[in-house]
Amino acid sequence: MSHMDVAPFSEQLYVKGTFNGWGDDTPMAYVGNGVYQAVVCLSADAHSFKITDQQGTEDLCFAADQYKAVDCFLAQPQVVIPAKGIGNDLVFHAPETGLYTVQLAVADDALRMTIDKGGDNAEEEAARTLMAFSFDVAANKQSLAGKGGAVLAPSALFDALAITLDSSASFVFGDNVDGYYEGTTHGFVAAGKYRHKQGWYLGTFATFVDGELNAKPDAAQAQLFPYGITHTYQHAKTQADETLMLFSGLHSGERNAAITVRADQPAMLAIAPQLNLAISASEVTAFERGVVYALAPELRQAGTPSFIALTADTGFDFEETTFADTPALKEQAFFSGHHVKPVVRSKQATNSMTLYMAFAETAEAAIAQATRLLDNDGVTVHQQQVYDMLTHSYLWTSDMVYNRALMWAKAAGKVFVSSEYGKGIWAGLPWFKDCWGRDSFIAVPGITLVNGDFDDAKTIIDNFAQMQMQDAADINYGRIPNRVTSKTNMIYNTTDGTPWMVREVWDYLRYSGDADYAKSIYPVVQTYIDGIEKHYLDVYGLMTHRDPDTWMDAKLEGRLPWSARGDRANDIQALWYTSLLVAVELAKLTGDEANAERYRVMAEQVKASFQLMFWDTDSQLLADRLHADNRRDLQVRTNQLMTLTVPFDNSLLDKTVGAKVVKNAVSELLFPWGITSLSQHDPIFHPYHANREEYHKDAAYHNGTIWGWNAGFTVSSLVEYGYADFAYQLTQNLAEQILYIGHRGTMSENLDAFLNAEGKVTTSGTYAQAWSVSEFTRNGYQDYMGFKPNLLDHKVTFAPCLPSVWTQAQTTLRFGENNGLVVDFQKVEEKQVFMVSVASEAAITIDCVLMDNLKAKHCVSLAASTTPICVEFDPVTATCTVDGEAVAMTCVQPSFSLEIGELQFATPAVNQSFPMLNGQHVLQLAVEQSGLVNAAD
């Protein structure tokens, strides 16, 4: 390459990193002589980034090393090379908050990246007249409505859930369409952006009380609520606060947001939102109750809002300001010089003003949305929706920390529900903002079913089902996509996404009782089974697959598996077995008796082959996988617990063998803060995940790193055998992670296996992951409360296995057509007292399964009643009364406490010598020399 007058690259380059959600909102401008530049505003922190084109293509993704992260320093040129990958970012430690210029110089001998302090934040020369308007607005006001009974009222619930912060912390909200707002408290830089696809609409914002800026760095506190983020300020004469809310468009498909500023004394209030609109590429016009910004026509993209309507709930003046007139926007709020700078000011002193922002693809739609927000009191409607979502199904116990974490997990789960590619569930933010088949269906129970959102579950199933591969000659025949990155880009390279969907088909039917749906979805399940029989079935009836095609799917340079699990992994067989059992039931429901019997025989063969081939009687261990020659791989991994929890009836393994699996897995892998993906005594165990000199983070991804979602089936396994108290110690630690670590109110994808030097957990992977929070929620409803409906059999099972620290609990467990099992639990000395009813008439039986102190399960059946039935159980004597009358109980599961014994958490072997820490890229070299089949897609 040589210096030239035209840009060296025909593609647009961007600086993408942690400071902008790895989006393309920071393009580099070509300034001539082989030089590209971009100006970014950075906080005084560490920032990881790359320089890349929009798609991150192989030749145009620049970093300093192929495998590891490299620090770069102010004003020191750093040679960069094409280095697409994960974990090999450039890392810059900004010495102070402010503007920085990132430069890429293209020369014959090398590409050099330099970061210098400063940048052009001067006012852009106006390409149009700055506008000002005045509006007299009257807004409708509503009140929040509670549920009554045992359910907390809205204000009480929100107050209980508030996460109070006195220093900077991160948070995220979703719009349930295609965007999310991610930011941090107590600052203007990196305070947040409302991102969509790869760009953003709304950034930070400034509010004023009597002309004085509410300075976020000086906020007395910030409070995070499920509906928004509030900062509180103390002025000389007034206490004030401001709240940002991102509204849900789950059912409307609309993108809306609001900022409210309040003062305890009447004051002149003002709000200035940072909008991603260049003043030279936009125009603003007035409508009856506000203004609407229009992006320049040449910059508009299909499916992306190009119009932003602004209005307020009180009389207001609108003006576009300059840094000269409002210097605080530049000097304290760090607004961009070339962006529009709108300010909305109350016409008179008032205690409160809300700015509504409506984002749409046409001016008419934006104006209509803004008008509806005013007419319907959008803030109250939003808060009511959040309250109703949190309380539609309900679980509130005597443990307040758990209650708060459970509610936050429910709220966090909704962040991931989107309609970007049809109804689906994003896997995680910020990198996995697309719909993965596996992740979606693992997340469906905790995000939709236990919350009574049956229509959402059905729509997600239908959306993936219509993307099923129909070409019988294709190796992916019968599969749904592993990953959907757009409506035309679908990747099918996984063996477990489809059986997870099949499992959730049956889960949905059991919760909803929608027997008609069984007939329409049955052909999808048949096509899946046909695909396995054509391409992946062995002589033992087990499902085969490639090495990297399980959930442990990380690959070295996209080719070789870091965690080879072919050609038959234990969790895959559990999913295959469950799929066949689901097919049996669907066949019966549709009158297909011949196939019902055929699928039953296939399932029985899987069950017999699985226990015979996977259970090693000599070592008393369950193999993680079988090699092609049927040798057992006895690596101790978490996957073995899924063989107990994936089948609905826990029937794949003999219960005694299952008890040994629980003991083996928990004793070897479970730390108090999470369960490791590989035993610490395995030679390829990696104690830490990211940012290591010794190895690429993908080497550790499934070889020791803790996954939040794995805690879900771990808790389920423990509760199945009566170890609720032990499981609850893990749950309590997860609750602390949700409330107090990382992005507040959600869960990260991963943790390091070992604690850091300060004895704290280290989060890694995505900062928010759907299946992490969904499994936490599911555990509460399906495991601790033991709710397992089967409306197709006209019954529900209520099998609580409650932590002993719970002295009381109130719950509504959703099923059917807006119905629910309502239970009020009280612990009275040693006895458990349950008041059990249904919310509305239902022709069902309630199987009440209760566990005695020896961990044996006993059942009594109740006829559903809208009048509470008093069930009193003595776990010491295993005796029961119903409405005061003694009743006989049937023992439905003996105790396995002798097989399992007293469980203890594993102790990190911190003094052990780990081969992965004693060399450079040890596992990588082994993988490259192992002869594993290239599995590039």
SEKOL-62735 format. One record per residue (C-alpha): x, z, y. Coordinates in steps of 0.02 Angstrom, whole numbers, padded with zeros to 5 digits, always signed. Example, Ala and Ser with C-alpha at 12.3 -4.5 7.8 and 13.67 -1.06 7.14 Angstrom:
2
+00615+00390-00225/+00684+00357-00053/
//
This chain:
937
+00000+00000+00000/+00059-00033+00176/+00003+00011+00350/-00133-00104+00409/-00260-00125+00547/-00405-00119+00425/-00444+00031+00317/-00341+00039+00156/-00497+00079+00055/-00659-00019+00065/-00758+00134+00008/-00804+00275+00125/-00699+00432+00096/-00762+00611+00114/-00692+00786+00116/-00792+00877-00016/-00770+01061-00053/-00836+01236-00062/-00868+01236+00125/-00998+01097+00112/-01068+01118-00063/-00963+00972-00125/-01080+00856-00032/-01044+00701+00070/-01087+00772+00240/-00904+00768+00297/-00853+00583+00303/-00677+00535+00352/-00658+00414+00497/-00525+00280+00488/-00423+00296+00648/-00299+00157+00613/-00120+00138+00548/-00172+00197+00373/-00240+00362+00434/-00411+00443+00396/-00473+00601+00484/-00617+00723+00472/-00652+00878+00576/-00724+01028+00485/-00772+01203+00539/-00697+01332+00420/-00711+01518+00407/-00556+01626+00386/-00561+01614+00197/-00500+01513+00048/-00578+01340+00034/-00564+01225-00117/-00587+01038-00091/-00541+00860-00136/-00540+00696-00041/-00650+00572-00132/-00771+00429-00117/-00956+00463-00132/-00963+00446-00321/-00798+00534-00358/-00730+00383-00449/-00570+00395-00549/-00455+00303-00428/-00530+00376-00269/-00532+00562-00306/-00376+00640-00231/-00295+00808-00267/-00116+00868-00289/-00110+00896-00477/-00200+00825-00628/-00241+00994-00702/-00216+01142-00586/-00264+01198-00412/-00130+01180-00278/-00117+01280-00117/-00093+01180+00043/-00038+01251+00209/-00070+01224+00393/+00027+01077+00467/+00124+01048+00304/+00097+00875+00227/+00043+00881+00045/+00065+00730-00070/-00098+00690-00159/-00133+00579-00309/-00287+00513-00398/-00337+00667-00497/-00518+00677-00545/-00559+00838-00637/-00623+01014-00628/-00513+01160-00575/-00376+01053-00497/-00434+01066-00317/-00333+01078-00158/-00347+01255-00091/-00328+01296+00094/-00325+01474+00161/-00388+01456+00339/-00293+01583+00445/-00438+01601+00567/-00615+01540+00594/-00626+01378+00690/-00610+01190+00687/-00481+01101+00579/-00433+00918+00562/-00405+00853+00385/-00297+00697+00386/-00255+00576+00246/-00108+00459+00282/-00092+00308+00168/+00085+00239+00155/+00184+00130+00035/+00269+00275-00052/+00132+00407-00058/-00034+00476+00006/-00010+00631+00113/-00144+00754+00164/-00118+00868+00315/-00226+01004+00391/-00204+01045+00574/-00291+01173+00684/-00416+01107+00808/-00526+00956+00824/-00636+00865+00946/-00787+00975+00979/-00813+00911+01153/-00983+00852+01208/-01018+00677+01147/-01057+00558+01287/-01246+00548+01286/-01315+00384+01225/-01487+00433+01291/-01569+00549+01414/-01582+00731+01357/-01765+00774+01337/-01873+00922+01390/-02058+00958+01357/-02180+01102+01375/-02320+01151+01255/-02468+01270+01258/-02495+01315+01075/-02620+01428+00991/-02581+01471+00810/-02690+01542+00673/-02639+01709+00598/-02678+01770+00423/-02647+01927+00322/-02562+01948+00155/-02676+01991+00008/-02624+02106-00133/-02679+02110-00315/-02743+02288-00320/-02733+02404-00470/-02557+02448-00525/-02478+02298-00438/-02383+02343-00281/-02454+02277-00117/-02355+02136-00034/-02268+02241+00099/-02225+02378-00027/-02158+02252-00152/-02052+02159-00025/-01983+02321+00044/-01938+02377-00132/-01850+02212-00167/-01750+02201-00005/-01563+02186-00034/-01481+02269+00116/-01310+02205+00168/-01191+02273+00299/-01059+02138+00276/-01050+01955+00232/-01134+01904+00069/-01200+01741+00000/-01378+01688-00044/-01477+01533-00092/-01658+01473-00078/-01739+01314-00146/-01873+01197-00081/-01931+01145-00257/-01923+00962-00205/-01742+00906-00196/-01655+01029-00082/-01588+01204-00062/-01520+01315+00076/-01359+01405+00032/-01270+01517+00155/-01192+01683+00197/-01245+01828+00306/-01159+01901+00459/-01085+01740+00527/-01114+01570+00604/-00976+01477+00513/-01032+01440+00335/-01194+01529+00380/-01287+01399+00282/-01350+01222+00262/-01514+01153+00197/-01444+01023+00078/-01532+00878-00006/-01454+00755-00126/-01281+00748-00045/-01322+00778+00138/-01404+00913+00242/-01546+00936+00367/-01530+01108+00445/-01371+01206+00466/-01347+01372+00552/-01456+01425+00699/-01445+01535+00852/-01579+01651+00923/-01586+01733+01093/-01675+01885+01167/-01689+01879+01357/-01549+01752+01359/-01431+01858+01254/-01369+01783+01092/-01407+01873+00930/-01228+01869+00867/-01234+01864+00677/-01059+01936+00653/-01117+02091+00748/-01284+02111+00657/-01322+02291+00615/-01377+02234+00443/-01447+02088+00346/-01589+02103+00222/-01619+01975+00088/-01799+01955+00032/-01869+01835-00098/-01950+01741+00046/-01804+01736+00170/-01651+01813+00252/-01667+01933+00399/-01530+01992+00519/-01560+02143+00630/-01481+02168+00803/-01468+02311+00926/-01469+02259+01109/-01455+02376+01257/-01643+02387+01282/-01715+02304+01129/-01699+02299+00941/-01721+02124+00875/-01718+02028+00712/-01723+01849+00653/-01781+01778+00486/-01747+01610+00406/-01871+01548+00275/-01862+01391+00167/-02037+01349+00105/-02081+01293-00070/-02146+01117-00092/-02177+01143-00278/-02357+01083-00268/-02362+00995-00100/-02199+00898-00114/-02162+00943+00067/-02000+01006+00144/-02028+01140+00275/-01932+01286+00350/-01959+01418+00483/-01857+01533+00593/-01939+01687+00666/-01862+01795+00803/-01939+01964+00847/-01908+02102+00972/-01980+02278+00978/-02014+02256+01164/-02089+02098+01243/-01947+01980+01287/-01909+01798+01322/-01865+01730+01150/-01771+01571+01106/-01717+01480+00948/-01586+01342+00933/-01576+01260+00759/-01424+01158+00709/-01492+00990+00651/-01388+00858+00565/-01431+00725+00693/-01303+00641+00805/-01365+00630+00983/-01309+00448+00987/-01407+00407+00827/-01573+00493+00857/-01717+00504+00977/-01847+00637+01011/-02028+00613+01065/-02171+00732+01096/-02334+00748+01003/-02481+00859+01048/-02405+01022+00984/-02220+00990+00975/-02082+00862+00959/-02020+00749+00821/-01841+00689+00799/-01810+00518+00723/-01647+00467+00642/-01584+00297+00695/-01666+00161+00586/-01501+00095+00519/-01459+00268+00448/-01622+00299+00356/-01623+00303+00166/-01770+00287+00049/-01829+00454-00020/-01736+00552+00114/-01820+00629+00266/-01772+00541+00427/-01896+00633+00540/-01896+00817+00589/-02046+00890+00680/-02026+01052+00779/-02164+01165+00841/-02189+01351+00874/-02329+01476+00853/-02337+01522+01037/-02327+01429+01201/-02151+01359+01216/-02033+01251+01316/-01921+01128+01225/-01759+01061+01295/-01602+00979+01233/-01458+01080+01301/-01271+01054+01323/-01121+01165+01294/-01103+01179+01483/-01278+01250+01498/-01275+01354+01338/-01092+01395+01305/-01134+01519+01167/-01180+01374+01053/-01000+01315+01060/-00901+01475+01085/-00994+01588+00964/-01111+01485+00857/-00987+01341+00828/-01116+01203+00846/-01050+01026+00830/-01019+00930+00989/-01098+00767+00934/-01256+00843+00860/-01419+00865+00956/-01439+01041+01024/-01626+01079+01039/-01683+01247+01109/-01860+01313+01093/-01902+01452+01219/-02058+01557+01233/-02155+01525+01393/-02180+01709+01422/-02117+01876+01359/-02177+01908+01183/-02134+02012+01030/-02122+01867+00909/-02097+01680+00899/-02086+01567+00747/-02009+01395+00751/-02078+01280+00617/-01975+01132+00555/-02054+00995+00451/-01944+00864+00366/-02024+00700+00311/-01995+00515+00283/-02113+00460+00422/-02152+00528+00594/-02337+00540+00548/-02300+00645+00393/-02182+00761+00488/-02312+00789+00625/-02450+00819+00497/-02342+00947+00405/-02297+01040+00565/-02480+01042+00618/-02534+01116+00451/-02401+01250+00464/-02473+01302+00631/-02654+01293+00579/-02629+01386+00415/-02499+01515+00472/-02360+01440+00368/-02255+01598+00365/-02395+01702+00290/-02441+01564+00168/-02260+01556+00112/-02247+01744+00089/-02413+01745-00005/-02351+01610-00122/-02193+01709-00157/-02292+01868-00187/-02416+01781-00302/-02274+01701-00400/-02186+01867-00424/-02344+01960-00478/-02442+01830-00578/-02359+01903-00731/-02299+02079-00695/-02182+02210-00764/-02144+02368-00667/-02058+02515-00750/-01990+02686-00707/-01817+02606-00684/-01816+02542-00504/-01649+02450-00518/-01715+02352-00667/-01879+02314-00578/-01788+02242-00429/-01670+02138-00536/-01813+02070-00641/-01911+02017-00488/-01757+01938-00412/-01721+01845-00575/-01898+01775-00568/-01874+01722-00387/-01703+01648-00425/-01773+01549-00571/-01896+01462-00456/-01751+01400-00348/-01706+01278-00487/-01878+01200-00513/-01877+01030-00428/-01964+00862-00428/-01809+00759-00385/-01812+00666-00551/-01989+00710-00598/-02029+00892-00632/-01875+00977-00701/-01756+01124-00687/-01586+01102-00607/-01449+01175-00716/-01349+01262-00579/-01289+01259-00400/-01192+01180-00324/-01116+01064-00455/-01258+01045-00579/-01398+00997-00460/-01473+00883-00590/-01582+00908-00743/-01499+00939-00910/-01609+00930-01064/-01526+01077-01149/-01521+01188-00995/-01698+01146-00944/-01777+01196-01108/-01673+01352-01132/-01734+01399-00958/-01917+01350-00983/-01974+01515-01063/-01903+01630-00929/-01943+01518-00780/-02116+01453-00830/-02196+01524-00988/-02175+01712-00966/-02234+01689-00786/-02393+01600-00840/-02340+01433-00763/-02401+01333-00911/-02437+01174-00814/-02257+01169-00753/-02193+01191-00931/-02304+01050-00995/-02254+00934-00853/-02069+00966-00885/-02093+00927-01070/-02189+00768-01029/-02058+00713-00903/-01917+00725-01030/-02024+00657-01172/-02054+00494-01079/-01865+00472-01067/-01843+00484-01256/-01732+00349-01329/-01845+00229-01426/-01718+00105-01495/-01707+00147-01681/-01538+00060-01696/-01460+00166-01560/-01364+00322-01616/-01464+00418-01485/-01631+00363-01558/-01758+00502-01539/-01655+00601-01415/-01703+00651-01239/-01566+00641-01107/-01429+00770-01103/-01418+00744-00916/-01526+00656-00786/-01428+00620-00627/-01554+00494-00561/-01711+00409-00622/-01602+00265-00685/-01447+00360-00743/-01476+00457-00904/-01343+00519-01024/-01393+00558-01204/-01232+00635-01271/-01296+00798-01345/-01367+00852-01511/-01462+01007-01453/-01561+00956-01299/-01701+00875-01400/-01727+01015-01527/-01731+01139-01383/-01872+01034-01310/-01962+01031-01477/-01947+01219-01487/-02023+01237-01314/-02165+01119-01360/-02219+01249-01487/-02183+01391-01365/-02298+01307-01238/-02435+01282-01367/-02425+01464-01423/-02441+01526-01244/-02573+01403-01184/-02678+01368-01338/-02682+01185-01283/-02722+01113-01455/-02761+00941-01386/-02583+00926-01322/-02519+00945-01500/-02593+00775-01540/-02512+00685-01395/-02339+00763-01415/-02330+00750-01605/-02265+00568-01604/-02121+00623-01492/-02071+00756-01618/-02089+00632-01762/-01977+00507-01673/-01845+00642-01650/-01848+00688-01834/-01843+00504-01882/-01687+00483-01775/-01600+00627-01864/-01647+00559-02034/-01579+00387-01987/-01415+00441-01907/-01371+00625-01929/-01439+00699-02091/-01320+00751-02231/-01358+00770-02417/-01391+00956-02394/-01528+00926-02266/-01417+00988-02124/-01393+00899-01957/-01223+00824-01921/-01150+00790-01749/-00991+00753-01653/-00867+00891-01608/-00913+00910-01423/-01101+00882-01435/-01160+01063-01442/-01181+01171-01287/-00993+01205-01300/-00964+01030-01235/-00810+01037-01121/-00690+00893-01152/-00509+00866-01103/-00506+00720-00981/-00681+00676-01041/-00617+00630-01214/-00561+00770-01330/-00660+00930-01363/-00588+01094-01302/-00700+01185-01428/-00726+01071-01578/-00883+01121-01675/-00921+00970-01782/-00984+00915-01893/-01118+01050-01920/-01129+01200-01802/-01234+01353-01845/-01343+01351-01688/-01381+01166-01715/-01446+01203-01889/-01556+01341-01820/-01628+01218-01695/-01651+01084-01828/-01738+01207-01944/-01853+01263-01802/-01893+01082-01757/-01949+01051-01936/-02060+01206-01935/-02137+01148-01770/-02166+00977-01848/-02256+01059-01994/-02376+01147-01877/-02405+00993-01770/-02438+00889-01926/-02569+01015-01983/-02653+01015-01813/-02666+00826-01817/-02724+00816-01998/-02562+00737-02060/-02552+00838-02221/-02428+00722-02306/-02297+00741-02170/-02335+00926-02153/-02282+00948-02333/-02131+00832-02313/-02068+00927-02160/-02097+01093-02249/-01989+01038-02394/-01853+00979-02274/-01857+01147-02184/-01842+01242-02348/-01690+01138-02394/-01608+01178-02227/-01642+01364-02254/-01570+01365-02429/-01419+01260-02383/-01384+01360-02226/-01372+01530-02307/-01275+01461-02455/-01150+01359-02354/-01129+01459-02193/-01128+01638-02258/-00956+01687-02323/-00985+01825-02450/-00801+01872-02461/-00777+01906-02277/-00961+01946-02244/-00955+01828-02095/-01066+01684-02041/-00969+01523-02011/-00977+01451-01837/-00977+01277-01911/-00943+01175-02066/-00806+01044-02067/-00844+00872-02137/-00772+00928-02305/-00887+01083-02303/-00748+01207-02263/-00810+01354-02162/-00742+01386-01988/-00750+01575-01972/-00709+01585-01787/-00812+01729-01716/-00921+01657-01579/-01085+01704-01497/-01178+01557-01573/-01212+01651-01734/-01340+01759-01645/-01446+01605-01606/-01476+01583-01792/-01581+01741-01777/-01670+01707-01613/-01706+01520-01610/-01830+01516-01756/-01994+01594-01700/-02015+01691-01862/-01831+01740-01881/-01836+01665-02056/-01679+01558-02066/-01571+01701-02131/-01613+01842-02248/-01649+01994-02138/-01511+02096-02220/-01385+01957-02186/-01454+01945-02010/-01419+02130-01984/-01239+02101-02033/-01228+01954-01913/-01287+02066-01771/-01161+02201-01813/-01018+02077-01831/-01053+01982-01671/-01089+02130-01560/-00944+02237-01622/-00821+02093-01599/-00883+02006-01442/-00992+02116-01332/-00918+02203-01181/-01033+02307-01069/-01037+02167-00939/-01069+02020-01058/-01033+01939-01224/-00878+01830-01244/-00888+01653-01310/-00745+01686-01431/-00666+01840-01508/-00522+01914-01409/-00426+01922-01572/-00434+01733-01597/-00268+01646-01558/-00350+01527-01432/-00442+01665-01336/-00429+01649-01146/-00457+01815-01056/-00488+01734-00888/-00580+01578-00836/-00532+01492-00673/-00383+01483-00555/-00248+01511-00686/-00072+01439-00680/-00065+01435-00870/-00211+01321-00909/-00353+01214-00844/-00514+01313-00827/-00605+01201-00951/-00486+01264-01086/-00560+01437-01061/-00739+01379-01030/-00801+01411-01207/-00649+01500-01277/-00673+01676-01213/-00766+01654-01049/-00929+01752-01037/-01090+01654-01011/-01236+01742-00928/-01366+01655-01035/-01285+01715-01196/-01338+01891-01149/-01517+01832-01175/-01507+01797-01361/-01391+01947-01381/-01526+02063-01313/-01656+01974-01420/-01552+02001-01577/-01525+02185-01541/-01707+02217-01500/-01763+02127-01658/-01673+02260-01758/-01727+02405-01648/-01572+02430-01540/-01661+02427-01373/-01560+02568-01296/-01396+02483-01336/-01461+02316-01273/-01523+02398-01115/-01348+02454-01069/-01303+02270-01059/-01464+02232-00964/-01426+02368-00837/-01254+02293-00805/-01333+02121-00783/-01456+02198-00659/-01309+02261-00557/-01234+02086-00559/-01397+02011-00495/-01418+02135-00353/-01241+02170-00296/-01117+02035-00352/-01086+01856-00296/-01236+01765-00225/-01361+01906-00209/-01522+01897-00306/-01460+01772-00435/-01330+01757-00574/-01175+01651-00590/-01141+01538-00736/-00990+01633-00801/-00883+01788-00793/-00703+01815-00843/-00696+01901-01012/-00585+02040-00943/-00609+02140-00785/-00491+02113-00638/-00355+02232-00580/-00484+02332-00481/-00594+02353-00635/-00725+02231-00568/-00805+02080-00648/-00750+01908-00586/-00885+01777-00569/-00845+01595-00604/-00930+01430-00636/-01083+01392-00531/-01134+01530-00412/-01315+01516-00472/-01365+01459-00647/-01542+01430-00709/-01526+01488-00888/-01433+01647-00836/-01580+01714-00733/-01713+01640-00847/-01645+01733-00998/-01640+01896-00902/-01824+01872-00860/-01872+01818-01035/-01791+01973-01111/-01906+02085-01010/-02067+02002-01066/-02029+01936-01240/-01909+02070-01303/-01929+02238-01218/-02117+02214-01199/-02119+02112-01360/-02252+01989-01306/-02269+01842-01426/-02434+01750-01407/-02496+01624-01534/-02662+01563-01469/-02667+01423-01596/-02688+01563-01724/-02806+01658-01606/-02694+01808-01589/-02560+01885-01481/-02424+02002-01539/-02378+02151-01432/-02219+02225-01509/-02137+02333-01376/-01962+02397-01407/-01939+02500-01251/-01780+02579-01185/-01795+02767-01198/-01762+02787-01011/-01928+02703-00974/-02055+02842-00953/-02190+02725-00890/-02224+02541-00865/-02365+02430-00805/-02372+02250-00861/-02479+02094-00862/-02424+01972-00996/-02495+01798-00966/-02576+01684-01095/-02712+01552-01106/-02823+01500-00962/-02770+01624-00828/-02787+01769-00949/-02670+01913-00978/-02633+02060-01090/-02637+02212-00975/-02540+02364-01034/-02511+02533-00952/-02375+02631-01044/-02340+02816-01027/-02212+02919-01122/-02291+03087-01159/-02158+03200-01235/-02109+03107-01395/-02266+03002-01404/-02295+02827-01335/-02465+02798-01255/-02523+02621-01220/-02684+02574-01129/-02713+02396-01190/-02841+02270-01125/-02859+02088-01082/-02894+02024-00907/-03045+01921-00962/-03145+01891-01120/-03042+01814-01260/-03084+01786-01443/-02915+01845-01506/-02838+01982-01609/-02699+02090-01538/-02567+02136-01667/-02490+02294-01599/-02319+02316-01683/-02232+02481-01646/-02061+02544-01698/-02025+02717-01764/-01868+02817-01734/-01790+02751-01894/-01811+02573-01826/-01947+02519-01947/-02094+02418-01878/-02278+02460-01906/-02431+02358-01859/-02609+02396-01812/-02730+02258-01761/-02850+02273-01615/-02997+02168-01561/-02967+02107-01383/-03066+02203-01254/-03079+02200-01065/-03101+02388-01075/-02935+02477-01102/-02902+02536-01280/-02793+02691-01297/-02658+02670-01429/-02556+02828-01457/-02404+02814-01570/-02288+02949-01633/-02120+02868-01673/-02062+03025-01764/-02201+03024-01894/-02248+02839-01878/-02430+02887-01854/-02555+02810-01736/-02724+02842-01657/-02837+02715-01573/-02956+02789-01445/-02924+02959-01524/-02959+02906-01704/-02819+02905-01833/-02785+02731-01902/-02680+02667-02045/-02532+02558-02000/-02446+02425-02104/-02257+02425-02115/-02207+02247-02069/-02018+02269-02063/-01909+02403-02143/-01766+02483-02053/-01595+02401-02059/-01505+02543-01971/-01401+02578-02126/-01334+02401-02126/-01299+02400-01939/-01256+02582-01907/-01207+02648-01736/-01158+02506-01620/-01022+02515-01490/-00959+02393-01360/-00797+02304-01396/-00645+02366-01298/-00542+02236-01205/-00372+02222-01287/-00283+02212-01120/-00114+02257-01195/-00123+02121-01326/-00008+01971-01310/-00115+01815-01285/-00036+01648-01331/-00140+01562-01197/-00056+01668-01063/+00119+01651-01134/+00145+01467-01103/+00087+01317-01004/-00065+01221-01065/-00045+01286-01242/-00219+01238-01301/-00211+01070-01214/-00056+01022-01309/-00135+01079-01472/-00293+00979-01438/-00194+00823-01393/-00095+00837-01556/-00240+00889-01668/-00300+00718-01720/-00476+00754-01656/-00584+00601-01636/-00595+00531-01461/-00772+00574-01403/-00776+00485-01236/-00950+00436-01176/
//
